[in-house]
Amino acid sequence: MLFADVPPPIETTTQSNPVSHVAFTTPVTSLKDKPIREIQITVRGGKTQQWKLAQNNNQDQSPSEVLEITADKQTFDPDKQVVTAQGNVRVEFAQGVLLADQLRINLESRLAVGTGNVTFQRGEQILRGQRFEYNFGLDSGRIVQAGGEIFQPSLEQDLAIGFDSNQSDSNRIEEPVQDVQPQQGVQFSLGGGPDVSNLSVPEGGGTISRFRFEADELELDGGNWNANNLRITNDPFSPPELELRAENAKFRQIGPSKDELVASDLRLVFDDGFSIPIPRERIVFDGRERGLNLVNVGFDGDERGGLFIEREFPIIEADQWDFSLTPQYFLQQGIFDKTLTDPEVFGLKANLQGRFSPRTALSVNAALIGISDEIFQENFQGRAQLQQAIGRDEGKHTLNIEASFRERFFSGSLGFQRVQSSFGALITSPTFTIADTGIAFNYEAGIKRINADTDVEELLDENRDNDRVTLTRYQLGTQFSWDTPLWQGDTLPATPDQGLRFTPTPVRPNLRFKTNLAGITTFYSNGDQQNFLDVIVGLEGELGHFSEDAFDYTGFDISYRQAIGAGESPFEFDRLVDRRRLSMGVIQQIYGPFLLGFDTSFNLDNGEFIRSDIILEYSRRTYNLRLSYDPTLQIGSFTIQINGFNWRGSSDPFDEINTGVPGGRR
């Protein structure tokens, strides 16, 4: 045992003063290089005693660290340089705050051993356990029956030697959970629709900034740690709705604001019951992370023949650059239309994302839709975009240099259209607000050389292999939008049994009138023009609080669009065809966390449906599962959203219950 050879100590408490206070000064650097020079013990209501512990012949004047220990009872042994504290122990020092039932500190080795309800805070990071061994000089230790909270954005700063804990709220470890606020989360899609540039489909990304954990044992080494029987949750309340569990796990920092978790037997557990194995050993906590890289299932009836499966494999994961490959197998096409081993039922996607500087980014995407004799003419498609920020942050514009080959676009009731090739530049403005009117506007201008299909006969040669033509397009557009609140209700308290029962944000019932006005003018090098004014008016709102068992939430959106203009594009892919459009959507709570809805849009001139999503959703405070299918476009997706939170206070152990109200534990 660490303190087995400690002789009988010097008692510093008195019968009339049961609470004592100890303060001693040490160098900030490791004590094996610079020993403690002096210790000062002060008894509250009593006298102050001082001891010289070591001589310092070179009169070192380096900055010093002050440790303050408060407890019901304390003893100090000047020969062994050991402080022992018992009962409601609180230690405050430059690198954090520590609470315990009992604590012993060896001043020479800077090794502390705390037992009984130990809590250690450094900045925004909180560690707990029944036994805590920590070496302040080596910044390493071990915790038995460990738990705590990690705040990833400040992790590197908080764990740095010499961190000043006065920058953080040291009292939060003694408060219950309160002020729960939603933060950025992680979204990833199991499948998704086709690769269409102007069609909104679920995209992955994001990160969880604050999470809680528990483990049987935790070994610490600076910002890295190893854990046994690890449980991680994004839920501020106990018992948690969602957990990531692993038999063994290693956590380490691999770059600025980027950390990795390497684990065995990794699985996602819902409500301490149903679990999903995760076929991945490594997870990177990074804002650019695109999900958990599971085997995805998607539906694309246009190009991939229906149901397909895919799996993303990270190839390069550097600080500024990511490169991945995603093999695909067109399952439905292989079973019903071709053979299981036909080369045309295999696909591959490649994705490169990176930054040359904070203001310059590059994105390259390519896809191989089956393997055939005319692989580059019929099966390959790709797109590259270089983005450059221009101007100051408050008025920052973005210059996009774009090139594409066989890019697909969604053209309303015309369906999917193909652009064989294009190259050009587009500059977009930030969104500005006009004074206090609430009116927001933005604008963009671009020039692009395009080769695409046309039905204008005079542009086509008599002897031709296809119906494509190459023209230069000049385009200028601006957009104004504003929302007018019509009515607004009150929210329920942000507790797990009221406002946060089925949603990460308490619902505020409301009704809003929205307006959008856009003007776009387009010139083509053959002399054609397409100019129009697009007006959208609509009503959207939310009713109920999504807190009762059934029919306590309805979200809706209805809008009418009228395009007024003249001229017509010679290309089919950007031709304005839906001049009068009605769109509507409803999502309705059926029972508990289950919601059912639809989102549709159709052309009022010819009665054709443009889109018609059917939606089934399972919504909880910590996560959301959403299944959608569009029979009109024959695309579908299954999206998982893992919500992020920030909060004040200290959470209860996973197996206890916390109402989220100060003093409300039960």
C-alpha positions as CSV (number, residue, x, y, z in Angstrom):
1,M,0.0,0.0,0.0
2,L,1.1,3.5,-0.8
3,F,1.0,4.9,2.8
4,A,1.6,1.7,4.8
5,D,5.0,3.0,6.2
6,V,3.7,6.4,7.3
7,P,4.6,7.0,11.0
8,P,2.1,8.5,13.5
9,P,1.3,12.0,12.1
10,I,1.3,15.4,13.8
11,E,-2.3,16.3,14.7
12,T,-3.4,19.8,13.5
13,T,-7.0,19.7,14.6
14,T,-8.3,20.7,18.0
15,Q,-11.4,19.7,19.9
16,S,-12.9,23.2,19.7
17,N,-12.1,23.5,16.0
18,P,-13.2,20.3,14.2
19,V,-12.7,21.9,10.7
20,S,-9.2,22.7,9.6
21,H,-7.6,24.3,6.5
22,V,-4.2,23.5,5.1
23,A,-2.3,25.5,2.4
24,F,1.1,24.6,1.0
25,T,3.2,25.9,-1.8
26,T,5.0,23.9,-4.5
27,P,6.7,24.6,-7.8
28,V,4.4,24.1,-10.9
29,T,7.0,21.8,-12.5
30,S,7.5,18.1,-11.4
31,L,8.6,17.7,-7.8
32,K,11.4,15.2,-8.8
33,D,13.1,18.3,-10.3
34,K,12.1,20.9,-7.7
35,P,11.2,19.8,-4.2
36,I,8.6,21.5,-2.0
37,R,10.1,24.4,-0.2
38,E,7.6,25.3,2.4
39,I,4.2,24.1,3.9
40,Q,1.8,26.2,5.8
41,I,-1.0,24.7,7.9
42,T,-3.8,27.0,9.2
43,V,-6.4,25.8,11.7
44,R,-9.7,27.8,11.3
45,G,-10.1,29.8,14.5
46,G,-6.6,28.7,15.6
47,K,-3.0,29.5,14.9
48,T,-0.9,29.1,11.8
49,Q,2.1,26.8,11.7
50,Q,5.0,26.8,9.1
51,W,7.7,24.2,8.3
52,K,10.8,24.5,6.1
53,L,10.8,21.2,4.1
54,A,13.8,21.6,1.9
55,Q,16.7,24.0,1.3
56,N,16.9,25.8,-2.0
57,N,20.5,27.1,-2.5
58,N,20.0,28.6,-5.9
59,Q,17.0,30.7,-4.8
60,D,14.6,29.4,-7.5
61,Q,12.0,32.0,-8.2
62,S,9.8,30.0,-10.5
63,P,6.0,30.4,-10.3
64,S,4.3,28.4,-7.5
65,E,1.1,26.4,-7.1
66,V,-1.1,26.8,-4.0
67,L,-3.1,23.7,-2.8
68,E,-5.9,24.4,-0.3
69,I,-7.5,21.5,1.6
70,T,-10.6,21.8,3.7
71,A,-12.0,18.9,5.7
72,D,-13.6,18.0,9.0
73,K,-10.3,16.6,10.3
74,Q,-6.7,16.8,9.0
75,T,-3.2,15.6,10.0
76,F,0.2,16.4,8.7
77,D,3.5,14.4,9.0
78,P,6.5,16.8,8.2
79,D,9.0,13.9,8.2
80,K,7.2,11.9,5.5
81,Q,5.5,15.0,4.0
82,V,2.1,13.3,4.1
83,V,-1.2,15.1,4.6
84,T,-4.3,13.1,5.7
85,A,-7.8,14.5,5.5
86,Q,-11.1,13.0,6.6
87,G,-14.7,14.0,6.2
88,N,-16.1,16.3,3.5
89,V,-12.7,16.8,1.9
90,R,-12.4,19.6,-0.6
91,V,-9.1,20.4,-2.4
92,E,-8.8,23.5,-4.6
93,F,-5.7,24.0,-6.7
94,A,-4.7,25.6,-10.1
95,Q,-5.4,22.4,-12.0
96,G,-8.9,21.6,-10.6
97,V,-11.1,20.8,-7.6
98,L,-11.3,17.4,-5.8
99,L,-13.9,16.2,-3.4
100,A,-13.7,13.0,-1.3
101,D,-14.6,11.3,2.0
102,Q,-11.0,10.6,2.7
103,L,-7.7,11.8,1.1
104,R,-4.0,11.3,1.6
105,I,-1.4,13.3,-0.3
106,N,2.3,12.6,-0.4
107,L,3.8,16.1,-1.0
108,E,7.2,14.8,-2.2
109,S,5.9,12.5,-4.9
110,R,2.7,14.6,-5.5
111,L,0.7,11.4,-5.3
112,A,-2.9,11.6,-4.0
113,V,-5.2,8.8,-3.0
114,G,-8.8,9.6,-2.3
115,T,-11.5,7.1,-1.2
116,G,-15.3,7.3,-0.9
117,N,-17.4,9.4,-3.3
118,V,-14.4,11.0,-5.0
119,T,-15.1,13.7,-7.6
120,F,-12.3,15.5,-9.6
121,Q,-13.0,18.5,-11.9
122,R,-10.5,20.1,-14.3
123,G,-12.2,22.9,-16.2
124,E,-15.2,21.3,-17.9
125,Q,-14.0,17.7,-17.3
126,I,-15.4,15.8,-14.4
127,L,-14.1,12.4,-13.1
128,R,-15.7,10.3,-10.3
129,G,-15.0,7.1,-8.5
130,Q,-14.9,5.2,-5.2
131,R,-11.1,5.1,-5.2
132,F,-8.9,7.7,-7.0
133,E,-5.1,7.5,-7.3
134,Y,-3.6,10.5,-9.1
135,N,0.0,11.8,-9.5
136,F,-0.1,15.6,-10.0
137,G,3.5,15.6,-11.2
138,L,3.2,12.8,-13.8
139,D,-0.5,13.7,-14.7
140,S,-1.5,10.1,-14.5
141,G,-3.7,7.9,-12.3
142,R,-6.3,5.2,-11.8
143,I,-10.0,5.3,-10.8
144,V,-12.0,2.4,-9.5
145,Q,-15.8,2.4,-10.2
146,A,-15.2,5.4,-12.5
147,G,-17.6,7.8,-14.0
148,G,-17.8,11.4,-15.1
149,E,-18.4,13.9,-17.9
150,I,-16.2,14.9,-20.9
151,F,-16.5,18.2,-22.8
152,Q,-14.6,17.6,-26.0
153,P,-14.1,21.2,-27.2
154,S,-12.0,22.2,-24.2
155,L,-10.5,18.8,-23.4
156,E,-7.0,19.6,-24.6
157,Q,-6.9,22.9,-22.7
158,D,-8.4,21.5,-19.5
159,L,-5.9,18.6,-19.3
160,A,-2.9,20.8,-19.9
161,I,-0.5,21.0,-17.0
162,G,-0.8,24.4,-15.4
163,F,-4.4,25.0,-16.4
164,D,-6.1,27.6,-14.3
165,S,-9.4,26.1,-12.9
166,N,-10.6,29.6,-12.0
167,Q,-11.7,29.9,-15.6
168,S,-14.5,27.4,-15.0
169,D,-17.4,27.0,-12.5
170,S,-15.9,24.7,-9.8
171,N,-19.3,24.5,-8.0
172,R,-21.1,22.6,-10.8
173,I,-19.9,19.3,-9.4
174,E,-22.0,19.9,-6.3
175,E,-25.2,20.9,-8.2
176,P,-27.9,18.7,-9.7
177,V,-28.5,18.8,-13.5
178,Q,-30.1,22.0,-14.7
179,D,-30.3,24.4,-17.7
180,V,-30.3,21.5,-20.2
181,Q,-29.8,23.0,-23.7
182,P,-29.7,21.2,-27.0
183,Q,-26.5,21.3,-29.0
184,Q,-25.2,20.0,-32.3
185,G,-25.5,16.2,-32.6
186,V,-24.5,13.5,-35.0
187,Q,-26.7,12.4,-38.0
188,F,-26.0,9.6,-40.3
189,S,-28.2,7.9,-42.9
190,L,-28.5,4.2,-43.5
191,G,-28.8,4.4,-47.2
192,G,-30.4,7.5,-48.7
193,G,-31.3,8.4,-52.2
194,P,-29.4,8.9,-55.5
195,D,-26.5,11.3,-56.0
196,V,-28.4,14.3,-57.1
197,S,-26.9,17.8,-56.8
198,N,-30.0,19.9,-56.2
199,L,-32.1,17.3,-54.3
200,S,-32.2,17.5,-50.5
201,V,-31.3,14.1,-49.0
202,P,-30.1,13.2,-45.5
203,E,-26.5,14.0,-44.9
204,G,-24.2,12.8,-42.1
205,G,-22.0,14.8,-39.9
206,G,-21.7,16.6,-36.6
207,T,-20.2,15.7,-33.2
208,I,-21.3,15.2,-29.6
209,S,-19.6,17.9,-27.5
210,R,-20.5,16.7,-24.0
211,F,-21.1,13.2,-22.9
212,R,-21.1,11.1,-19.7
213,F,-19.4,7.8,-19.0
214,E,-19.0,5.0,-16.5
215,A,-16.4,2.2,-16.2
216,D,-15.4,-0.5,-13.7
217,E,-11.8,0.9,-13.8
218,L,-10.2,3.8,-15.6
219,E,-6.4,4.4,-16.1
220,L,-5.4,8.0,-16.9
221,D,-2.3,9.3,-18.7
222,G,-2.7,13.0,-19.5
223,G,-5.5,13.3,-22.0
224,N,-5.5,9.5,-22.8
225,W,-7.2,6.8,-20.9
226,N,-8.1,3.0,-20.9
227,A,-11.3,1.7,-19.5
228,N,-13.0,-1.7,-18.7
229,N,-16.7,-2.2,-19.2
230,L,-17.2,1.3,-20.6
231,R,-20.6,2.9,-20.9
232,I,-21.0,6.3,-22.7
233,T,-24.1,8.4,-23.1
234,N,-25.2,11.7,-24.5
235,D,-28.1,11.8,-22.0
236,P,-27.8,14.3,-19.1
237,F,-30.4,12.3,-17.1
238,S,-30.4,8.9,-15.5
239,P,-31.1,6.2,-16.4
240,P,-29.9,7.1,-19.9
241,E,-32.0,6.4,-23.0
242,L,-29.1,5.7,-25.2
243,E,-25.7,4.2,-24.5
244,L,-22.5,3.2,-26.4
245,R,-21.0,0.2,-24.6
246,A,-17.7,-1.6,-24.9
247,E,-15.9,-4.4,-23.1
248,N,-12.5,-2.6,-23.3
249,A,-11.8,0.9,-24.7
250,K,-8.9,3.2,-25.3
251,F,-9.4,7.0,-25.7
252,R,-6.7,9.2,-27.0
253,Q,-6.2,12.7,-28.5
254,I,-5.0,12.5,-32.2
255,G,-5.1,16.2,-33.1
256,P,-6.6,19.6,-32.2
257,S,-10.3,19.0,-31.3
258,K,-10.1,15.5,-32.7
259,D,-10.0,12.3,-30.5
260,E,-10.5,8.6,-31.1
261,L,-12.1,5.8,-29.3
262,V,-10.8,2.2,-30.0
263,A,-13.0,-0.4,-28.5
264,S,-13.9,-4.1,-28.5
265,D,-17.4,-5.5,-28.5
266,L,-18.9,-2.1,-29.4
267,R,-22.7,-1.9,-29.3
268,L,-25.5,0.7,-29.2
269,V,-27.9,0.1,-26.3
270,F,-31.5,1.6,-26.2
271,D,-33.1,2.0,-22.8
272,D,-30.8,-0.6,-21.1
273,G,-32.4,-3.3,-23.3
274,F,-32.3,-3.6,-27.1
275,S,-28.8,-3.4,-28.5
276,I,-27.3,-3.2,-32.0
277,P,-23.7,-4.5,-32.5
278,I,-21.5,-1.9,-34.2
279,P,-19.1,-3.6,-36.7
280,R,-16.4,-1.0,-36.1
281,E,-13.6,-0.8,-33.6
282,R,-12.6,2.9,-34.0
283,I,-14.7,6.0,-33.7
284,V,-13.3,9.5,-34.3
285,F,-14.9,12.4,-32.3
286,D,-14.7,15.1,-35.0
287,G,-17.1,17.7,-36.5
288,R,-16.3,16.3,-39.9
289,E,-17.1,12.7,-38.9
290,R,-19.9,11.3,-41.2
291,G,-21.4,8.8,-38.7
292,L,-20.5,5.3,-37.5
293,N,-19.8,3.8,-40.9
294,L,-22.3,0.9,-40.6
295,V,-23.4,-1.3,-43.5
296,N,-26.0,1.0,-45.0
297,V,-29.2,0.1,-46.8
298,G,-30.6,2.5,-49.4
299,F,-33.2,2.7,-52.2
300,D,-32.6,4.2,-55.6
301,G,-35.0,3.0,-58.3
302,D,-33.6,5.4,-61.0
303,E,-30.0,4.2,-61.4
304,R,-29.3,1.4,-59.0
305,G,-32.4,-0.7,-59.7
306,G,-34.0,-0.3,-56.3
307,L,-32.6,-1.7,-53.0
308,F,-28.8,-1.5,-52.5
309,I,-26.3,-1.9,-49.7
310,E,-23.0,-0.1,-49.1
311,R,-20.2,0.3,-46.5
312,E,-17.9,3.3,-46.2
313,F,-14.2,2.6,-45.5
314,P,-12.0,5.5,-44.3
315,I,-8.7,5.5,-46.2
316,I,-7.1,8.8,-45.0
317,E,-8.1,10.6,-41.8
318,A,-5.7,13.5,-41.3
319,D,-6.2,16.8,-39.5
320,Q,-7.2,18.6,-42.6
321,W,-8.0,15.8,-45.1
322,D,-10.3,12.8,-45.3
323,F,-10.6,10.3,-48.1
324,S,-13.0,7.3,-48.1
325,L,-14.1,4.6,-50.5
326,T,-17.7,3.1,-50.4
327,P,-18.3,-0.2,-52.2
328,Q,-21.9,-0.8,-53.2
329,Y,-23.9,-3.8,-54.2
330,F,-27.2,-3.4,-56.0
331,L,-29.1,-6.1,-54.2
332,Q,-32.5,-5.9,-55.9
333,Q,-31.0,-5.6,-59.4
334,G,-28.8,-8.6,-58.7
335,I,-31.7,-10.8,-57.6
336,F,-34.5,-9.9,-60.0
337,D,-32.9,-8.3,-63.1
338,K,-29.4,-9.7,-63.4
339,T,-27.3,-12.4,-61.8
340,L,-25.7,-12.0,-58.3
341,T,-22.2,-11.8,-59.8
342,D,-23.0,-9.6,-62.8
343,P,-20.4,-6.7,-62.9
344,E,-23.2,-4.2,-63.4
345,V,-24.6,-4.8,-59.9
346,F,-21.4,-3.6,-58.2
347,G,-20.7,0.1,-57.6
348,L,-18.1,2.3,-55.9
349,K,-18.1,5.8,-54.5
350,A,-15.1,7.9,-53.5
351,N,-15.1,11.0,-51.4
352,L,-12.3,13.5,-50.7
353,Q,-12.7,16.4,-48.3
354,G,-10.0,18.7,-47.2
355,R,-8.7,22.2,-46.5
356,F,-5.7,24.0,-47.9
357,S,-6.2,26.8,-45.3
358,P,-9.1,27.9,-43.0
359,R,-10.5,29.8,-46.0
360,T,-9.9,27.4,-48.8
361,A,-11.6,24.0,-49.1
362,L,-11.7,21.2,-51.7
363,S,-14.4,18.6,-52.2
364,V,-14.3,15.8,-54.7
365,N,-17.0,13.1,-55.2
366,A,-17.0,10.3,-57.7
367,A,-19.2,7.3,-58.3
368,L,-19.1,4.2,-60.5
369,I,-22.7,2.9,-61.1
370,G,-22.0,-0.6,-62.3
371,I,-19.2,-2.0,-64.5
372,S,-19.8,-2.3,-68.2
373,D,-18.0,-2.0,-71.5
374,E,-18.7,1.7,-71.7
375,I,-17.7,2.4,-68.2
376,F,-16.8,6.1,-68.5
377,Q,-19.5,7.0,-71.0
378,E,-22.4,5.4,-69.1
379,N,-21.4,4.5,-65.5
380,F,-19.0,7.1,-64.2
381,Q,-20.0,10.4,-62.6
382,G,-18.1,12.9,-60.6
383,R,-18.0,16.4,-59.2
384,A,-15.2,18.7,-57.8
385,Q,-15.6,22.0,-56.0
386,L,-13.0,24.4,-54.7
387,Q,-14.3,26.9,-52.2
388,Q,-12.5,30.2,-51.4
389,A,-13.8,32.6,-48.8
390,I,-13.6,36.3,-49.8
391,G,-13.9,39.3,-47.5
392,R,-14.2,39.7,-43.8
393,D,-16.3,37.3,-41.7
394,E,-19.3,39.6,-41.3
395,G,-19.6,40.0,-45.1
396,K,-17.8,36.9,-46.2
397,H,-18.6,35.8,-49.8
398,T,-17.8,32.4,-51.2
399,L,-16.2,31.8,-54.6
400,N,-16.9,28.3,-55.9
401,I,-14.9,26.8,-58.8
402,E,-16.9,23.8,-60.0
403,A,-16.4,21.0,-62.5
404,S,-18.7,18.0,-63.1
405,F,-19.1,15.0,-65.4
406,R,-22.5,13.2,-65.9
407,E,-24.0,15.1,-62.9
408,R,-27.6,14.4,-62.1
409,F,-30.2,17.1,-61.3
410,F,-33.8,17.0,-60.2
411,S,-36.0,19.0,-62.5
412,G,-39.4,19.0,-60.7
413,S,-42.1,17.2,-62.6
414,L,-39.7,16.5,-65.4
415,G,-37.9,14.1,-63.1
416,F,-34.1,13.4,-63.1
417,Q,-32.0,15.0,-65.8
418,R,-28.4,14.5,-66.7
419,V,-25.7,17.2,-67.4
420,Q,-22.9,15.5,-69.4
421,S,-20.3,18.0,-68.3
422,S,-19.9,21.5,-66.9
423,F,-17.2,23.9,-65.7
424,G,-17.5,27.3,-64.2
425,A,-17.6,29.6,-61.2
426,L,-20.2,30.8,-58.8
427,I,-20.0,33.5,-56.1
428,T,-22.5,33.5,-53.3
429,S,-23.1,36.1,-50.6
430,P,-23.8,35.5,-46.9
431,T,-27.3,36.1,-45.6
432,F,-27.9,39.8,-44.7
433,T,-30.7,41.2,-42.5
434,I,-32.3,44.5,-43.4
435,A,-32.2,46.7,-40.2
436,D,-34.8,45.5,-37.7
437,T,-37.4,44.4,-40.4
438,G,-36.5,40.7,-40.0
439,I,-36.2,40.5,-43.8
440,A,-33.2,38.4,-44.9
441,F,-31.7,38.4,-48.3
442,N,-28.8,36.9,-50.3
443,Y,-27.6,36.9,-53.9
444,E,-25.4,34.9,-56.2
445,A,-23.8,35.2,-59.7
446,G,-22.2,32.6,-61.9
447,I,-20.9,31.6,-65.3
448,K,-20.7,28.0,-66.5
449,R,-19.9,26.1,-69.7
450,I,-22.4,23.3,-70.0
451,N,-22.9,20.3,-72.2
452,A,-26.4,18.8,-71.7
453,D,-29.5,17.5,-73.5
454,T,-31.8,19.9,-75.4
455,D,-35.0,19.5,-77.4
456,V,-34.4,22.7,-79.5
457,E,-33.9,21.3,-83.0
458,E,-32.1,24.3,-84.5
459,L,-29.3,23.8,-81.9
460,L,-28.7,20.2,-83.0
461,D,-26.7,18.8,-86.0
462,E,-28.6,16.6,-88.4
463,N,-25.9,13.9,-88.1
464,R,-25.5,13.4,-84.4
465,D,-24.9,10.6,-81.9
466,N,-27.0,12.3,-79.1
467,D,-29.2,15.3,-78.3
468,R,-26.6,17.3,-76.4
469,V,-25.4,20.8,-77.0
470,T,-22.7,22.9,-75.4
471,L,-23.5,26.5,-74.3
472,T,-22.3,29.1,-71.9
473,R,-24.8,30.1,-69.2
474,Y,-24.7,33.5,-67.3
475,Q,-26.9,33.6,-64.2
476,L,-27.7,36.2,-61.6
477,G,-30.2,35.8,-58.7
478,T,-31.3,37.3,-55.4
479,Q,-33.7,36.1,-52.7
480,F,-35.6,37.8,-49.9
481,S,-37.4,35.9,-47.1
482,W,-39.1,36.8,-43.9
483,D,-41.2,35.0,-41.3
484,T,-44.1,36.7,-39.4
485,P,-45.0,35.2,-36.0
486,L,-48.8,35.1,-35.7
487,W,-49.1,33.3,-32.3
488,Q,-46.8,31.7,-29.8
489,G,-47.4,29.6,-26.6
490,D,-45.4,28.6,-23.6
491,T,-42.9,25.7,-23.3
492,L,-42.9,23.0,-20.6
493,P,-40.0,22.8,-18.1
494,A,-36.9,21.1,-19.6
495,T,-37.2,17.9,-17.5
496,P,-37.3,14.3,-18.6
497,D,-40.9,13.7,-17.7
498,Q,-42.3,17.0,-19.2
499,G,-40.7,19.2,-22.0
500,L,-37.9,16.7,-22.8
501,R,-40.0,13.5,-22.7
502,F,-39.9,12.8,-26.5
503,T,-37.8,15.6,-27.9
504,P,-34.4,17.3,-27.2
505,T,-36.0,20.7,-27.2
506,P,-39.2,21.7,-25.3
507,V,-41.8,22.4,-28.0
508,R,-43.1,26.0,-28.1
509,P,-46.6,25.9,-29.8
510,N,-46.5,28.5,-32.6
511,L,-48.0,29.7,-35.8
512,R,-46.0,31.6,-38.5
513,F,-46.6,33.2,-41.9
514,K,-43.7,32.9,-44.2
515,T,-42.9,34.7,-47.5
516,N,-40.1,34.1,-50.0
517,L,-39.4,36.3,-53.1
518,A,-36.7,35.3,-55.6
519,G,-35.7,36.8,-58.9
520,I,-33.4,34.9,-61.3
521,T,-32.2,36.1,-64.7
522,T,-30.4,33.7,-67.1
523,F,-28.7,34.3,-70.4
524,Y,-27.3,31.6,-72.8
525,S,-24.7,32.0,-75.4
526,N,-27.1,31.1,-78.2
527,G,-29.2,34.2,-77.4
528,D,-32.0,32.6,-75.3
529,Q,-33.1,34.0,-72.0
530,Q,-35.1,32.6,-69.0
531,N,-36.1,35.3,-66.5
532,F,-38.7,34.9,-63.8
533,L,-39.9,36.1,-60.4
534,D,-40.7,33.3,-57.9
535,V,-43.1,34.1,-55.1
536,I,-43.8,31.7,-52.2
537,V,-46.3,32.3,-49.4
538,G,-47.1,29.8,-46.7
539,L,-48.2,28.9,-43.2
540,E,-46.4,26.7,-40.8
541,G,-46.7,25.9,-37.1
542,E,-46.6,23.4,-34.2
543,L,-49.4,22.5,-31.9
544,G,-49.1,20.6,-28.6
545,H,-46.1,20.0,-26.4
546,F,-45.2,16.4,-27.3
547,S,-45.3,15.4,-23.7
548,E,-48.6,13.4,-23.3
549,D,-49.0,9.8,-24.4
550,A,-51.0,10.4,-27.6
551,F,-51.9,13.2,-30.1
552,D,-50.0,15.9,-28.2
553,Y,-48.0,17.1,-31.2
554,T,-48.8,18.2,-34.7
555,G,-46.3,19.9,-37.0
556,F,-47.5,21.3,-40.4
557,D,-46.4,23.3,-43.4
558,I,-48.4,24.5,-46.4
559,S,-47.2,26.8,-49.1
560,Y,-48.2,28.1,-52.6
561,R,-45.6,29.0,-55.2
562,Q,-46.2,31.1,-58.3
563,A,-43.4,31.7,-60.9
564,I,-44.0,34.7,-63.2
565,G,-41.6,35.3,-66.1
566,A,-40.7,35.0,-69.7
567,G,-38.3,33.0,-71.9
568,E,-37.3,29.4,-71.7
569,S,-34.0,27.6,-71.2
570,P,-32.6,25.7,-74.2
571,F,-31.6,23.0,-71.7
572,E,-34.1,20.6,-70.2
573,F,-32.4,20.2,-66.8
574,D,-32.8,23.9,-65.7
575,R,-36.0,24.7,-67.5
576,L,-38.8,26.2,-65.4
577,V,-41.8,23.8,-65.8
578,D,-43.6,24.0,-62.4
579,R,-44.9,27.6,-62.5
580,R,-47.8,26.9,-60.0
581,R,-47.0,24.6,-57.2
582,L,-48.8,23.6,-54.0
583,S,-46.7,22.0,-51.2
584,M,-47.9,20.6,-47.9
585,G,-46.6,18.4,-45.1
586,V,-47.9,17.1,-41.7
587,I,-46.1,15.1,-39.0
588,Q,-48.4,13.8,-36.2
589,Q,-47.8,12.1,-32.9
590,I,-49.7,8.8,-32.8
591,Y,-48.7,7.3,-29.5
592,G,-45.7,7.9,-27.3
593,P,-42.6,8.5,-29.4
594,F,-44.2,7.3,-32.7
595,L,-45.1,9.9,-35.4
596,L,-46.6,9.5,-38.8
597,G,-46.5,12.1,-41.6
598,F,-46.3,13.0,-45.3
599,D,-44.6,15.7,-47.3
600,T,-45.9,16.3,-50.9
601,S,-45.7,18.8,-53.7
602,F,-47.6,18.8,-57.0
603,N,-48.0,20.9,-60.1
604,L,-51.4,22.7,-60.2
605,D,-51.3,23.2,-63.9
606,N,-51.1,19.5,-64.9
607,G,-51.9,17.7,-61.5
608,E,-48.6,15.8,-61.5
609,F,-46.9,15.0,-58.2
610,I,-43.4,16.4,-57.9
611,R,-42.5,14.7,-54.6
612,S,-44.5,12.6,-52.2
613,D,-42.6,11.5,-49.1
614,I,-44.2,9.1,-46.6
615,I,-42.6,9.4,-43.1
616,L,-42.5,7.2,-40.0
617,E,-40.6,8.6,-37.1
618,Y,-39.5,7.4,-33.6
619,S,-38.5,10.4,-31.5
620,R,-36.8,10.4,-28.2
621,R,-34.9,13.0,-26.2
622,T,-31.5,11.6,-27.0
623,Y,-32.0,10.2,-30.5
624,N,-34.4,10.1,-33.5
625,L,-35.1,7.4,-36.0
626,R,-36.7,8.4,-39.3
627,L,-37.8,6.2,-42.2
628,S,-39.0,7.9,-45.4
629,Y,-40.0,6.7,-48.9
630,D,-40.9,8.7,-52.0
631,P,-42.9,6.5,-54.4
632,T,-42.9,9.3,-57.0
633,L,-39.1,9.4,-57.2
634,Q,-38.5,5.9,-55.9
635,I,-36.0,6.9,-53.3
636,G,-35.9,6.1,-49.6
637,S,-33.7,6.5,-46.5
638,F,-33.4,5.5,-42.9
639,T,-31.9,8.4,-40.8
640,I,-30.5,8.2,-37.3
641,Q,-30.0,11.5,-35.4
642,I,-28.1,11.3,-32.1
643,N,-28.8,14.6,-30.2
644,G,-26.2,16.6,-28.3
645,F,-26.8,18.5,-25.0
646,N,-25.1,21.0,-22.8
647,W,-26.0,21.4,-19.1
648,R,-25.0,22.7,-15.7
649,G,-24.6,20.5,-12.7
650,S,-23.5,17.0,-12.0
651,S,-25.4,14.0,-13.2
652,D,-26.4,11.0,-11.1
653,P,-25.0,7.5,-11.7
654,F,-26.5,5.7,-14.8
655,D,-28.7,3.4,-12.7
656,E,-30.3,6.2,-10.6
657,I,-33.1,8.5,-11.6
658,N,-32.8,12.3,-11.9
659,T,-35.7,14.6,-12.6
660,G,-33.5,17.4,-13.8
661,V,-34.9,19.8,-11.1
662,P,-32.5,21.0,-8.3
663,G,-33.3,18.8,-5.3
664,G,-35.5,16.6,-7.5
665,R,-33.5,13.3,-7.3
666,R,-35.5,10.3,-6.4
